[in-house]
Amino acid sequence: MRGKAMNRRQFSIGMTGLGLGLLLNGCQTAPGARNSDGGRPSDSPLLFIAGAWHGGWCWKFVAEEILKKQPFRRLYSPSLLGLADKSDALSSTLGLQDQIDDIAALIEREKLQDFTLVGHSFGGMIITALAHRFSDRIRHLVYLDAVIPEDGQSFITAGQKLSQHLVAQREAAFRSLATDGVALPPLPPSAFGIPKDHPGYDWVQDHLTPHPLKTCLDPISLADQTTERIPKSYIRCTDPLLQQPAIVAGSMRAKSEFGWRFLELSTGHDAMITAPQALAEILIDM
């Protein structure tokens, strides 16, 4: 798997502003094109947002599975500013709003309408902000083992009610990990539920890049637009179960709050790597 993935690097890196479906199929999407199974047109785009240390590359295998059944579907998997193919933007001043605005610009540039927005882990920060900004254009909001922040919360406080003392402790811990004051060094793939004997372990390890520290500490500012009309789903990865506090809080909210569809997937946190086919099937059915 690793060799194959590295040979096809051009399909998994640098996809900002381009439909991944177009890249993998090598053709333009025909308006109203039908699925290979003769079903209804799949003209609802999918926009994937990766989590911390990851980039657009991590959706490669999920995209391939989706395109087997929906070969003309438009798929987008841009990296966040400061990560992967956008790592040249990494700096001590790069903040959460910069990442949000960059993806918002893609949505505007591609004129995306009626699209499904999928956010993994830290990506829950980004899709929550985008949902408030583009509430009338989003078809479905999908949180994949992700945080669900409220206005004014950061990645380290998302979904939680914490004392100022505890918030200060967590912030200090994050700053201590970013020894250069700029970015958090990548964790090993095993931290994301990828076993060392998994064929994608080395490939993921090679692609992970430092994550900009400030984006984890910045409070999110949510627009006034309501997201109540948007169907929302939460996919909790359960084997192994990641116990990161903000993700635990997000999953508990989705499981107990009215209006959410809650699903469990028996795989690790990086489901796009360890269970791409199962994840693709869930997304196709939404």
QUIRAJO-V195793 format. One record per helix or strand. SS is the DSSP state (~ for helix, > for strand). FROM is the first residue (numbers start at 1). TO is the last residue. If there is no record, write none. Layout:
[[SS;FROM;TO] [SS;FROM;TO]]
This chain:
[[~;2;7] [~;9;11] [~;20;25] [>;46;49] [~;56;69] [>;75;76] [~;84;89] [~;96;109] [>;115;120] [~;123;133] [>;138;144] [~;164;177] [>;183;184] [~;189;192] [~;201;207] [>;211;212] [~;213;217] [>;231;238] [>;241;241] [~;245;256] [>;260;265] [~;271;274] [~;276;284]]
